[in-house]
């Protein structure tokens, strides 16, 4: 495959020393080798920065930027995106993992479809990296309303072609929760449907202490997204929320 198009990998980090090595190694294992990984550390108090700096010393494709003030994942991802030099933007959080062929398969998929926005299917792992035997499969294509009512897109599977989608749509709203979902909605509202690559190419870690594991805060975050960010009507917000709740339960039922 022609690898002339660089992929910029957007990775925010905060106290990620437990996972960051496996995350970086999954990028280094990619069959598509023309990439840069821009890790923006959000004032970690553990050894995350030292670990990344040590790995980066042997691989110039890995870069680390440090925030002066803890500002949350939205600001970290936006800073990483603004520093990116690649045509394609791919998102990978500091505790998630990609399968070796993820980048190669997704770039080829997007070029074949001539699409600017895509998401690959993924499976769920636990805090220790064990499979939970839960797979989330993407629909062939999702528009704005489709995402609101299905809520399948996950950051670990997202890729954007900046020759088609302007980077201004990748500037994340400065909110602590659901900033990724709000960004995907920005892209969809601009008229760029998300094409689903239905292959399991990533592993999404459901850590016990993750932001998304706090159910009450998750509920408040999704409601704020509907009402305060997207300004949906109350009836449609309730409809979307009910669908979200059912899907959230399904995602957490493991074999």
Rosetta blueprint (number, residue, H / E / L):
1 X L
2 X L
3 X L
4 X L
5 X L
6 X L
7 X E
8 X E
9 X E
10 X E
11 X E
12 X E
13 X E
14 X L
15 X L
16 X L
17 X L
18 X L
19 X L
20 X H
21 X H
22 X H
23 X H
24 X H
25 X H
26 X H
27 X H
28 X H
29 X L
30 X L
31 X L
32 X L
33 X L
34 X L
35 X E
36 X E
37 X E
38 X E
39 X E
40 X E
41 X E
42 X L
43 X L
44 X L
45 X L
46 X L
47 X L
48 X H
49 X H
50 X H
51 X H
52 X H
53 X H
54 X H
55 X H
56 X H
57 X L
58 X L
59 X L
60 X L
61 X L
62 X E
63 X E
64 X E
65 X E
66 X E
67 X L
68 X L
69 X L
70 X L
71 X L
72 X L
73 X H
74 X H
75 X H
76 X H
77 X H
78 X H
79 X H
80 X H
81 X H
82 X H
83 X H
84 X L
85 X L
86 X L
87 X L
88 X E
89 X E
90 X E
91 X E
92 X L
93 X L
94 X L
95 X L
96 X L
97 X E
98 X E
99 X L
100 X L
101 X L
102 X H
103 X H
104 X H
105 X H
106 X H
107 X H
108 X H
109 X H
110 X H
111 X H
112 X H
113 X H
114 X L
115 X L
116 X L
117 X E
118 X E
119 X E
120 X E
121 X E
122 X E
123 X E
124 X E
125 X E
126 X L
127 X L
128 X L
129 X L
130 X L
131 X E
132 X E
133 X E
134 X E
135 X E
136 X E
137 X L
138 X L
139 X L
140 X L
141 X E
142 X E
143 X L
144 X H
145 X H
146 X H
147 X H
148 X H
149 X H
150 X H
151 X L
152 X L
153 X L
154 X L
155 X H
156 X H
157 X H
158 X E
159 X E
160 X E
161 X E
162 X L
163 X L
164 X L
165 X L
166 X L
167 X H
168 X H
169 X H
170 X H
171 X L
172 X L
173 X L
174 X L
175 X L
176 X L
177 X L
178 X L
179 X H
180 X H
181 X H
182 X H
183 X H
184 X H
185 X H
186 X H
187 X H
188 X H
189 X H
190 X L
191 X L
192 X L
193 X L
194 X E
195 X E
196 X E
197 X E
198 X E
199 X E
200 X E
201 X E
202 X E
203 X E
204 X E
205 X E
206 X L
207 X L
208 X L
209 X L
210 X L
211 X H
212 X H
213 X H
214 X L
215 X H
216 X H
217 X H
218 X H
219 X H
220 X H
221 X H
222 X H
223 X H
224 X H
225 X H
226 X H
227 X H
228 X H
229 X H
230 X L
231 X L
232 X L
233 X L
234 X H
235 X H
236 X H
237 X H
238 X H
239 X H
240 X H
241 X H
242 X H
243 X H
244 X H
245 X H
246 X H
247 X H
248 X H
249 X H
250 X H
251 X H
252 X L
253 X L
254 X L
255 X L
